[in-house]
Amino acid sequence: MKQIYLLIIALSLYSSLKAQEISGSWTGYISVGAHKIRLVFNIKKLTDTSYTSTFDSPDQKAFGIPCKSTAVKGDSLLIDIPTIGGNYKGLWNKTDSIAGLFKQGTAKLTLNMLRKKADEKEEMSKAIIRPQTPKPPFGYFTEDVEYENADKSLHYGATFTRPNTIGKYPTAIIISGSGTQDRNGTIFNHQPYWVLADYLANNGIAVLRVDDRGAGKSSLGPDINNKTSLDFSYDVEASLNYLETRVDVDKKHLGLIGHSEGGIIAPMVAARRKDVDFIVMWAGPEMGGAQTIASQMGVTLKNQGVDSTSTLAFKDLHFRVLSLFASSETKEALDKQIAPLFNTWKSRQSTATLAALNMHDDALANALKMYNGLFDIGWFRFFINYKPEIDLAKVKCKVLAINGSKDTQVDAKSNLKKIGEVLAESGNTNFVIKEISGLNHLLQTAGTGDVSEYEGIEETISPNALKIISDWIKMKTR
């Protein structure tokens, strides 16, 4: 009995000592639609009262994302991650689990985590090899480079690729979509920007692909929470300035390939810089932020089983409310406009629609809270208010606008039509509009085109899409 009693005391003491140490790697899953994404927090103790941490998203092959602050008080954990506009709040059981909420923008997702062993963390970091991911030896010259912007406030890490032979080559900068991405555009174990650069380099075209601020070897820079697409367009200019210094770049044929948000940043830069010879708008949201976000919400509701009538009703409401952001200088001014619009909309909906959309008595209060949260995000407010057609109308260089017919993030038909109309009306006659049947937002051959399919598709970019982009650039830079 004495031995058993001592064992119980020893186990209790061990649990108590273990409960005082939260350092280590913790992992869990968030649900995004039908898809589950693994997240990892690596917590390190600095002193008895201070901690630091980094953040990993293994499924997107993103590791070591810096966290601004890590606070542990009793059983409460709070980690701030400004790089992605998010944070994590959790309750620790003082041993091996943390239950909490992961927030990014206005999204609030349950994230319950368990302590991971070293070998499990190593296993998660192993890359899934995709057939199109480039493998050495490469048939072209590749160089990792670093450079700074004009006032030295930002440092960039990038990879430059070109054909092996000595010469001057037409060169394109790949501009990433929304969110912090590395130079390869890594998402769900795919590396589309590297696959594209590999194809172009093998076809006589040089490429510069660049880490976004806070990713890879690019610095985060000051006041990251308030940066917008306009700020990121000046990062592209810094990359153009760097290319101007290289002897292997044909400075008469400098171009931009912008994906998604990058598809509206490319025209921003081309409208200002006369040294931009061509741009490729890959799934560019030319209809504007309000229409793009409303359309994406429609896809989400449809995937959740909401009927088409109710989905259309909410899309209409969402678009009209987001359109009010441009005329609202404060959240209070926004609220004054939302309330009557919302109440009028609600009064016109059927009982079935209100039930399908979970519109209860507190619906207005919940709506105001949601839109106030969006208003606080500088990037989002700019994206909603920005009118892409203004800059696109100033673009006089060659333009290829390309999108997949099954894109559920940026509708192909409406956005490509708008691009063609703006360019034609502004007098630009040197453009091609191309919708490719069966492809999604990443230009993968898709089933439904939904985001949940991206990881399960073996193909990174359709060979047909790669050829279309490459052939067009070669033809326009002869």
Secondary structure, 3 states (H helix, E strand, C coil): CHHHHHHHHHHHHHHHHHHCCCCEEEEEEEEECCEEEEEEEEEEECCCCCEEEEEEEHHHCEEEEECCEEEEECCEEEEEEHHHCEEEEEEECCCCEEEEEEEECCEEEEEEEEEECHHHHHHHCCCCCCCCCCCCCCCEEEEEEEEECCCCCCEEEEEEEEECCCCCEEEEEEECCCCCCCCCCCECCECHHHHHHHHHHCCCCEEEEECCCCCCCCCCCCCHHHCCHHHHHHHHHHHHHHHCCCCCEEEEEEEEEEECCHHHHHHHHHHHCCCEEEEEEECCCCCCHHHHHHHHHHHHHHHCCCCHHHHHHHHHHHHHHHHHHHHCCCHHHHHHHHHHHHHHHHHCCCHHHHHHCCCCCCHHHHHHHHHHHHHCCHHHHHHHHCCHHHHHCCCCCEEEEEEECCCCCCCHHHHHHHHHHHHHHCCCCCEEEEEECCECCCCCECCCCCHHHCCCCCCCCCHHHHHHHHHHHHHHCC
